Amino acid sequence: MGLVQLIYVSDLVNKDETQLASIVASSVRHNQQNGITGMLLYSNGNFLQVLEGERDAVDKTYARICEDARHTNAILI
């Protein structure tokens, strides 16, 4: 399989920045386990993330993010 890239934006629920450390820790842990690379940007209550990896791993990661109660309004770009 080849490398795929997925980009999305989402909002931090209630702009609760106390959640940022746990979101980053979870992202690093899951991405390492699943061979995902990319970047995560945060500014003023909004995320932009690029996920790169094998299609199945990227799709599962994005699905998990969409189900995460700390994110809302996820939009695939």
Backbone hydrogen bonds, N-H to C=O, Kabsch-Sander energy under -0.5 kcal/mol:
donor,donor_aa,acceptor,acceptor_aa,energy
4,V,53,G,-2.8
6,L,51,L,-2.5
8,Y,49,Q,-2.1
9,V,75,I,-2.1
10,S,47,F,-1.6
11,D,72,T,-3.1
12,L,45,G,-2.8
13,V,11,D,-0.5
13,V,70,R,-2.4
15,K,12,L,-2.5
16,D,13,V,-1.9
17,E,15,K,-1.5
19,Q,16,D,-2.1
20,L,17,E,-1.1
23,I,19,Q,-2.2
24,V,20,L,-2.7
25,A,21,A,-2.4
26,S,22,S,-2.3
27,S,23,I,-2.6
28,V,24,V,-2.7
29,R,25,A,-2.3
30,H,26,S,-2.7
31,N,27,S,-2.6
32,Q,28,V,-2.3
33,Q,29,R,-2.0
34,N,30,H,-1.8
35,G,31,N,-0.5
35,G,32,Q,-0.8
36,I,31,N,-2.7
37,T,52,E,-2.6
39,M,50,V,-1.7
41,L,48,L,-3.1
43,S,46,N,-2.4
46,N,43,S,-1.7
47,F,10,S,-3.1
48,L,41,L,-2.0
49,Q,8,Y,-2.4
50,V,39,M,-2.5
51,L,6,L,-3.1
52,E,37,T,-3.0
53,G,4,V,-1.9
55,R,2,G,-0.6
58,V,54,E,-2.6
59,D,55,R,-3.0
60,K,56,D,-2.3
61,T,57,A,-2.1
62,Y,58,V,-2.6
63,A,59,D,-2.2
64,R,60,K,-2.2
65,I,61,T,-2.2
66,C,62,Y,-2.5
67,E,63,A,-1.3
68,D,64,R,-0.7
68,D,65,I,-1.0
71,H,68,D,-1.9
72,T,11,D,-1.9
75,I,9,V,-2.9
77,I,7,I,-3.3
